[in-house]
Amino acid sequence: MNGKYLLDTNIIISLFAKDSQIHDRIARAEEAFVPCIAIGELYFGAYKSLKREENLTRIDEFALNNTVLPCDTDIAKKYGDIKARNGARS
């Protein structure tokens, strides 16, 4: 399958978990992009995890090897507001 993909946090976690269906689909993509908010969510989870350093390293490597789309202040502000309203559970 060709085309462009915008990967959300759940898809990235599936890639980390070595989900072969997800991996195969993304591998066939023309391009894949990652929003910076998804990277932020991954870091949030990593900082709360028992395998903090391992997960932080994995995220760092993933971010270096993929096209991370920047966000502007308005997006960051909305993200913070939503996260606060949800009690920063995840």
C-alpha positions as CSV (number, residue, x, y, z in Angstrom):
1,M,0.0,0.0,0.0
2,N,1.4,3.3,-1.0
3,G,0.6,6.7,0.3
4,K,1.4,8.9,3.2
5,Y,0.7,8.1,6.8
6,L,0.4,10.2,9.9
7,L,1.2,7.9,12.8
8,D,-0.6,8.4,16.1
9,T,0.6,7.3,19.5
10,N,-1.3,4.0,19.4
11,I,0.2,3.0,16.1
12,I,3.7,3.9,17.3
13,I,3.2,1.8,20.4
14,S,2.1,-1.1,18.1
15,L,5.3,-0.6,16.2
16,F,7.3,-0.7,19.4
17,A,5.4,-3.9,20.3
18,K,6.5,-5.4,17.0
19,D,3.0,-5.7,15.6
20,S,3.8,-7.3,12.2
21,Q,0.6,-6.1,10.5
22,I,1.3,-2.5,11.4
23,H,5.0,-2.7,10.6
24,D,4.3,-4.2,7.2
25,R,1.7,-1.6,6.3
26,I,4.0,1.3,7.4
27,A,7.0,-0.3,5.6
28,R,5.0,-0.1,2.3
29,A,4.1,3.6,2.8
30,E,5.5,6.2,0.5
31,E,6.1,8.4,3.6
32,A,5.2,8.4,7.3
33,F,5.0,11.4,9.5
34,V,4.8,11.7,13.3
35,P,3.1,14.7,15.0
36,C,5.2,16.2,17.8
37,I,2.3,15.7,20.1
38,A,2.5,11.9,19.6
39,I,6.2,12.1,20.6
40,G,5.2,14.1,23.7
41,E,2.6,11.4,24.6
42,L,5.3,8.7,24.3
43,Y,7.7,10.6,26.5
44,F,4.9,11.2,29.0
45,G,4.3,7.4,29.2
46,A,8.0,6.6,29.3
47,Y,8.6,9.0,32.3
48,K,5.8,7.1,34.1
49,S,7.0,3.6,33.2
50,L,9.1,1.2,35.1
51,K,11.5,0.9,32.1
52,R,12.1,4.6,31.9
53,E,15.6,4.6,30.3
54,E,14.8,1.8,27.9
55,N,11.7,3.5,26.7
56,L,13.3,7.0,26.5
57,T,16.0,5.6,24.3
58,R,13.5,3.8,22.1
59,I,11.6,7.1,21.6
60,D,14.8,9.1,21.0
61,E,15.8,6.7,18.3
62,F,12.3,6.6,16.7
63,A,12.2,10.4,16.6
64,L,15.6,10.6,15.0
65,N,14.7,8.1,12.3
66,N,11.3,9.5,11.3
67,T,9.9,12.8,10.1
68,V,8.5,14.5,13.2
69,L,6.0,17.3,12.3
70,P,6.5,20.4,14.4
71,C,3.6,22.1,16.2
72,D,2.9,25.7,16.9
73,T,2.1,27.4,20.2
74,D,-1.7,27.1,19.6
75,I,-1.5,23.3,19.2
76,A,0.7,23.0,22.2
77,K,-1.7,25.1,24.3
78,K,-4.6,23.0,23.2
79,Y,-2.7,19.8,24.0
80,G,-1.9,21.1,27.5
81,D,-5.5,22.0,28.1
82,I,-6.8,18.7,27.0
83,K,-4.2,16.8,29.0
84,A,-5.1,18.9,32.1
85,R,-8.8,18.3,31.7
86,N,-8.2,14.5,31.5
87,G,-6.2,14.6,34.7
88,A,-2.9,13.7,33.0
89,R,-3.8,10.0,33.2
90,S,-2.2,8.9,30.0
